[in-house]
């Protein structure tokens, strides 16, 4: 998606250790108008799929997922990274290792909100090694839900996550796929995606 690639070039900051900082418009301060355009693109790319729920993981994916869910006219459910007193005891649970936080999380979704009747569009801000997505796929499988597709804002194409998901035969639409980035020069190279706007 050219709009997102242009914004990453303009405001993204490449840091050592293959880190791309996009906190000024995606995952700290959020550009809701950009999110709306992203949601419209996913609506086009997943047209005809019987999506009845958007799913993401706490916390950075929630803002994007909420706008996407509004575009599709469906609810959004997010996997929580910790148990709290107001959660029911009947939950699906899995463990996910975070690339960003270098930490393992126990993630939880209430069985009330994830069922065999659900046709999911999973949405997240980043795809690197695929650990978060694999965990969400595991939760969906445990619930008997159908994953209709996955929408990712930014995929690090030089890491393994995208290939792992595509090998599963799931439609994965990353709006910006980074082939390489250089922390010394700040240069970012994107993979061409002619089917996108």
C-alpha positions in Angstrom: 0.0 0.0 0.0 1.8 3.1 -1.3 0.2 5.4 1.3 1.6 3.4 4.2 5.0 2.9 2.5 5.3 6.7 2.0 4.4 7.3 5.6 7.0 4.8 6.8 9.6 6.5 4.7 8.6 9.9 6.0 8.2 9.2 9.7 9.6 5.7 10.4 12.9 5.5 12.2 15.3 2.5 11.7 17.2 1.5 14.8 19.9 -1.0 15.5 18.8 -4.7 15.8 16.3 -4.6 12.9 13.9 -2.3 14.8 11.5 0.0 13.0 10.1 2.8 15.1 6.6 3.9 13.9 5.3 5.1 17.2 4.4 8.6 15.8 1.6 7.1 13.7 0.9 3.4 14.4 1.7 2.1 17.9 1.9 4.9 20.4 0.3 7.9 18.7 -2.2 6.6 16.2 -3.2 8.2 12.9 -6.8 7.2 12.7 -7.3 8.5 9.1 -4.4 6.3 8.0 -6.0 3.3 9.8 -9.3 4.0 8.0 -7.4 3.8 4.6 -5.7 0.6 5.7 -9.1 -0.8 6.8 -10.6 0.1 3.4 -7.7 -1.7 1.6 -8.2 -4.9 3.7 -12.0 -4.7 3.0 -11.1 -4.7 -0.7 -8.5 -7.5 -0.4 -10.8 -9.8 1.6 -14.0 -9.0 -0.3 -16.3 -12.0 -0.5 -15.0 -13.6 2.7 -17.6 -14.3 5.3 -15.8 -12.4 8.1 -17.9 -12.0 11.2 -15.2 -11.0 13.7 -11.8 -9.3 13.8 -9.2 -10.7 16.2 -5.9 -9.2 17.4 -3.6 -9.3 20.4 -3.1 -6.7 23.2 -2.0 -3.9 22.8 -0.6 -2.3 19.6 -3.0 -4.2 17.3 -6.2 -3.0 19.1 -6.4 0.5 17.6 -6.0 -0.8 14.0 -8.3 -3.8 14.6 -11.1 -1.5 16.0 -11.1 0.6 12.8 -11.0 -2.5 10.6 -13.9 -4.0 12.6 -15.9 -0.8 12.0 -15.2 -1.0 8.3 -16.4 -4.6 8.2 -19.4 -3.9 10.6 -18.3 -6.7 13.0 -17.0 -6.9 16.6 -13.4 -7.1 17.5 -12.0 -9.4 20.1 -8.4 -9.2 21.4 -6.3 -11.7 23.2 -5.3 -10.4 26.6 -1.7 -10.8 27.8 -2.6 -11.3 31.5 -5.3 -12.8 33.6 -7.4 -10.3 35.6 -10.1 -10.6 38.2 -12.9 -9.5 35.8 -12.1 -12.3 33.3 -14.2 -15.5 33.3 -12.3 -18.7 34.2 -13.4 -20.5 31.0 -10.8 -19.3 28.5 -8.6 -20.4 25.6 -4.9 -19.9 26.5 -1.5 -20.1 24.8 2.0 -18.8 25.2 3.5 -16.2 22.9 7.1 -14.9 22.7 7.2 -11.2 21.8 10.0 -10.0 19.4 9.6 -6.4 20.6 9.5 -7.0 24.3 11.8 -10.1 24.4 9.3 -11.7 26.8 6.9 -14.7 26.9 3.2 -13.9 27.5 0.4 -16.1 28.5 -2.4 -14.9 26.3 -6.1 -15.5 27.0 -9.4 -15.2 25.1 -12.7 -16.0 26.8 -14.6 -18.9 25.3 -17.7 -16.6 25.2 -16.0 -14.5 22.5 -14.3 -17.1 20.3 -16.5 -19.9 19.0 -16.8 -22.4 16.1 -19.3 -20.0 14.4 -16.6 -17.4 14.0 -15.0 -16.5 10.7 -12.0 -14.4 11.7 -9.9 -11.7 10.1 -6.8 -11.5 12.3 -5.2 -8.1 12.3 -1.9 -6.8 13.8 0.5 -3.9 13.4 3.7 -6.0 12.8 4.8 -9.4 11.6 8.4 -10.3 12.3 9.0 -13.9 13.4 5.3 -14.8 13.5 5.2 -15.9 17.2 2.1 -13.7 18.0 0.3 -14.8 14.9 1.0 -18.5 15.5 -0.4 -18.1 19.0 -3.6 -16.5 17.7 -3.9 -19.2 15.1 -3.6 -21.8 17.9 -6.4 -20.1 19.9 -8.6 -20.0 16.8 -8.0 -23.7 16.1 -8.7 -24.6 19.7 -12.0 -22.7 19.5 -12.9 -24.4 16.2 -13.1 -20.9 14.5 -12.2 -20.4 10.8 -9.4 -18.0 10.0 -10.5 -16.3 6.7 -7.4 -14.2 6.5 -4.7 -12.1 8.2 -4.1 -8.4 7.7 -0.7 -7.0 8.8 0.2 -3.3 8.6 4.0 -3.8 8.4 5.8 -7.1 7.6 9.5 -7.5 8.0 9.9 -9.6 4.9 13.5 -10.5 5.8 12.3 -12.4 8.9 10.6 -15.8 8.9 7.0 -15.0 10.0 5.5 -14.2 6.6 6.8 -17.4 5.0 5.6 -19.5 8.0 2.0 -18.1 7.6 2.0 -18.3 3.8 3.1 -22.0 4.0 -0.2 -22.7 5.9 -2.2 -21.5 2.9 -3.8 -18.6 4.8 -4.4 -15.4 2.8 -2.0 -13.0 4.3 -2.2 -9.3 3.2 0.6 -7.2 4.6 0.1 -3.6 3.5 3.9 -2.8 3.6 6.5 -5.5 3.3 10.0 -4.4 4.2 12.8 -6.3 2.2 15.6 -4.5 4.0 16.4 -1.6 6.2 19.7 0.1 7.2 20.0 1.7 10.6 23.2 3.6 9.5 21.5 5.3 6.5 17.8 5.0 7.5 17.1 3.5 4.1 14.1 1.2 3.8 13.4 -1.0 0.8 9.9 -2.4 0.2 8.7 -5.5 -1.7 6.6 -4.7 -4.7 2.9 -5.7 -4.3 1.1 -4.8 -7.6 -2.3 -6.2 -6.4 -2.5 -3.5 -3.8 -3.3 0.2 -4.0 
